[in-house]
Amino acid sequence: MTRMTGVLERKAAISGVGSSEIGRNLNRAPLDLTFDAIYEALAHAGLTFDDIDGLATTPGVSQSPGMSPVPLRDVKNGLGLKLNWFSSMVEGPSTMTTILNAAMAVATGQARHVLCYRTATQDLAKRQAIMAAPRAADTPASRWNGWQMWAFPFNALSPANSFAMIARYRMEKFGLTRDQLGAWAVNCRRNAGLNPTAVFRAPMTLDDYLSARMISDPLCLLDCDAPIDSAIAVIVSAVDAARDLRNPPLRIEAMSGALYGRDSWDQYEDIAGMAANDAGAHLWSRTDLKPSDVDVGNFYDGFSIQALVWLEALGFCARGESGAFIEGGQRIALEGEIPLNTGGGQLSGGRTHGFGLLKESCLQLWGQAGDRQVSNSPEVALTAVGGGALAGCLLLTRP
């Protein structure tokens, strides 16, 4: 195999990962969860606070309750970090922006070890909002001028509504079936049963899926991830600085956050797709590797249909064929042709906004995934994060 030369991201690697307690009704302060994840990542890599000279998170500030409750300054000040570089972006190609920025920072010599974190306490925020909610009579009518203005008259303000339209279109256009969507959800739950940190581990059958409550036709409850509280930390290091650490460095072979289409969740040009189409196509221009070289993958599934779009966008099958690709679940199982969402994904592993997916890819490459470890000693892992107008993907290789 020949390798492209001059690809800057290959100077960066992942050296350690960590997570906090993950779940619902944790009643833990967001900063406490963040520090738990950071301490674990540092210990996993064999680094100390004095080694960290970069810090990154995305989004730095969010108006959505619980979406990003720990600003970068709280981590910097709380840990007494001395930083040569830091980044806290509001917009970018999904939460993967954190990792892409960190990789560019170490590749250009701005930092040696960048601590990246993602904290969300959406379960806590949801419960607090219910307690503080005003009565309907006290809430005046308002005119919506935000990014969902076209959906507001139809009260279709949940992301579930947007992705249900994609799923329905694919059913009419390509013959996608609910049994095929169910195969994805069942595979995730099966893998989550082997993951002690997964949020939903109870066995689930296809019949359980098909009989679940409908949320936004054709997406049912088991097509949707759920708000939880969690923190994940990932350390991105310069390759030469990571060689003598506790884990073999996982080199960033290629990364992409391309966006060619309209920056919109509900007005994207290809109603069957998402920005994943752009990011996926651009990824393979950065490497000589091909989809057939990937040993394990973890693809964003805040809703089941998103993972199917990613499968096509990343070239594992042709447009409209992802339903048939996953039908029955055998091909994507742990022992299958291309094991996917090996930790349970977002649907069963927990809504960690993609950072949990990246952590799982790393554990698989290091052979540290426990009972769910893929047996063929994987060397190439692909993580894809985001839905709608957000998309970022990362191809990792193990030396």
C-alpha positions, -999 to +999 in steps of 0.1 A: +000+000+000+013+034-009+006+064+012-001+100+002+026+124+012+023+159+027-010+152+045-006+174+076-029+156+099-006+125+099+017+144+123-011+141+149-022+111+169-046+102+197-028+091+229-054+086+255-092+087+262-113+089+293-149+092+304-170+102+334-199+083+347-225+082+320-263+080+325-295+096+336-305+110+370-268+113+380-273+146+397-236+155+392-222+189+386-211+193+349-176+204+360-172+173+382-181+151+353-156+169+331-128+165+356-135+128+360-131+123+323-100+144+321-083+126+350-091+092+334-077+103+300-045+116+315-039+084+334-048+063+303-022+082+283+004+084+311+005+122+310+003+148+338-012+183+338+022+197+332+024+179+299-008+195+286-002+227+266-034+228+245-071+228+253-101+225+230-139+220+231-169+226+209-192+244+212-177+267+238-210+284+245-245+271+237-280+286+243-294+251+244-297+240+281-272+213+290-256+212+256-223+227+266-223+235+303-186+237+309-168+266+293-131+262+284-120+289+310-135+268+338-113+238+329-082+260+323-085+278+356-097+249+376-068+227+366-042+255+365-032+247+329-004+266+311-015+268+275+003+275+243-029+271+223-066+268+229-098+267+209-135+270+219-156+273+187-193+278+185-197+267+149-179+240+129-183+206+113-200+189+143-183+183+177-155+166+157-143+202+152-126+199+185-104+170+173-098+185+138-086+218+154-064+200+179-048+179+152-040+210+132-025+226+163-001+198+171+007+193+134+018+229+131+037+229+163+014+251+183+011+225+210+024+190+219-005+175+238-040+190+234-067+180+259-101+178+242-133+174+261-170+172+255-195+176+283-233+175+281-259+174+309-291+174+288-308+150+312-302+173+341-312+204+321-344+187+310-355+178+345-347+214+357-367+228+328-397+207+337-396+220+372-393+256+361-417+255+332-444+283+332-480+275+327-491+276+290-514+305+298-484+325+310-465+320+278-472+346+251-473+336+214-442+345+195-429+348+160-400+326+151-372+340+130-345+314+137-330+287+116-362+266+119-385+293+106-397+271+077-407+243+101-422+265+128-457+269+112-460+231+112-447+227+148-420+204+134-393+218+156-378+186+169-348+171+150-369+139+150-392+156+125-364+166+101-349+131+101-383+114+099-387+133+066-354+119+053-364+084+064-398+087+047-383+100+015-359+071+015-387+046+020-406+061-010-375+066-032-352+036-024-375+010-007-360+015+028-381-005+054-386-003+091-372-038+095-339-024+080-339+006+104-346-019+132-316-040+123-294-010+131-311-004+164-310-040+174-273-043+165-265-013+187-284-027+216-267-061+213-233-044+214-243-022+243-251-053+263-214-060+262-204-025+272-205-018+310-207+020+305-236+019+280-268+036+291-293+011+276-282-026+280-315-046+283-319-071+254-340-059+225-355-078+196-368-066+162-403-072+175-395-049+204-384-023+179-414-026+157-439-023+185-422+007+201-441+040+204-440+061+172-423+095+177-423+111+142-435+086+116-416+065+105-391+070+134-401+053+167-388+057+202-360+032+195-348+052+165-339+081+188-311+086+213-320+100+247-307+130+267-281+119+293-253+134+314-217+126+304-182+139+298-156+124+274-120+135+271-096+127+243-059+137+241-045+146+207-007+146+207+021+152+182+032+118+169+068+121+181+056+132+216+032+102+219+056+073+210+068+066+245+034+069+263+013+041+276-006+034+244+007+031+209-002+064+192-033+062+169-022+082+139-048+104+122-046+091+087-072+115+073-098+139+085-126+159+069-152+185+077-161+196+042-194+214+035-203+221-001-241+221+001-264+246+019-257+252+056-292+241+067-308+213+086-341+213+067-331+229+034-302+208+023-302+203-014-303+165-013-333+156+009-320+120+011-287+131+025-269+155+049-236+173+050-222+138+055-221+135+017-195+163+015-174+153+044-174+117+034-163+123-002-135+147+009-121+123+035-110+098+009-092+125-011-068+127+019-057+091+019-049+061-003-070+039+020-104+029+008-137+019+026-127-017+022-096-011+043-117-001+074-118-027+101-143-011+125-166+020+123-186+041+147-211+063+129-233+090+144-268+078+151-286+104+171-314+089+149-310+056+132-314+071+097-283+092+102-261+062+103-275+049+071-268+082+054-232+081+067-228+045+053-235+058+018-216+091+022-185+072+032-187+048+003-196+016+020-225+012-004-241+032-032-268+059-028-300+043-016-285+009-008-277+014+029-310-003+040-301-035+021-265-032+033-276-035+070-306-058+065-306-086+091-277-070+109-252-098+101-229-077+080-225-049+107-223-072+138-192-076+159-183-108+140-195-093+107-178-079+076-176-044+090-184-041+127-203-009+134-211+011+165-194-016+186-201+002+219-238+006+213-236+039+194-257+069+204-289+049+205-279+025+232-244+036+244-256+071+251-259+106+236-223+118+240-225+139+208-200+118+190-172+118+215-182+084+228-180+070+193-145+083+189-135+068+222-149+035+212-129+035+179-098+042+199-104+014+224-110-011+195-077-002+179-059-005+212-076-039+218-091-025+251-128-029+243-134-059+266-161-083+258-171-063+227-136-063+212-135-070+175-116-102+171-095-095+139-071-071+157-083-040+138-058-016+124-080+010+107-110+027+124-134+053+110-155+076+132-182+099+116-200+125+137-229+148+130-263+152+113-280+178+091-256+205+083-229+192+106-205+166+096-169+156+105-151+123+101-118+109+113-098+079+100-074+064+125-046+038+120-027+017+145+010+012+139 
